Amino acid sequence: MNAVSLLCDIIGQAGKVAARAYRDDARFGALLDAGLLEDDGLVQSVLCENCDLPHDAEIKFEFGSYGHFCPDLGLVPVERADLVAVRPNLAALVEHLHAAFECPPGGISQLGPQTWRVGLVDTPGGRAVVHFHTCLRTDDDLVSLGNALRAEIRRDYALVVTAAGHLPFRDAATYPLATMVQMDLGAACLRKIVSVAEAVGAPPRPTGGRPSVYRERFHELLAERAAQVVAEKGRNEEAKAALLEYRRRYPHETTPSLSTVKAYVSEFRGG
Ligand SMILES: [Zn+2]
């Protein structure tokens, strides 16, 4: 999993997460450095793993120290440092995306509780507007997106980038964040993997055989395999498995060579 996938995972949890769980994870540090995660007080509950039956337990502050109550063990003390919480900084993420997609200055706006306008991008086929919407996993998410975009001006193309799930939406192409951008660890910023033009299929989406289409589809497929925790560890094994899956999904289309797919796997895992 790369840093952006980890960010998506945290956004998908829709709230604060304990920094402790990620303390030794370099990707977590990179997200903090880039301002994509921010401090958010202390977590209110922990998973008790001290007894036979793991359970959620509320944090209590008693007699000058923190702890949680366990039916088996009574009050179990917890270090304050282990309770520090972080949450995704979505406004910062939107600014990072604005820069990564090379949008002209201005245009960033929060349109709803889950939805932001990232900016405009000129493509060979016309002007595209890019939005970020946290999750597209349920009908409620789709309704929330529809409401947020109601007053938006129509452009030639519309793209909605999401951190978790990408249900199809009637008025825009949807694309998973983790296949669209990756983290540049040195510069602490996001870089695009797929251009907005490719993501919206501008100019008119070709029907296979084109490298950009292969690349887009493989990145999506690899992200899905990673999310479902079925990705192979080795690059070659993963490339072979992804190619099989691609043939199953697009049985009537040409396929790229195995070496090309290996390159997509490297690219996908790079950030
Ligand atoms: Zn317990």
Residues whose N, C-alpha, C, O or C-beta is under 5 A from the ligand:
A	BS01	ZN	C48 N50 C51 L53 C70 P71
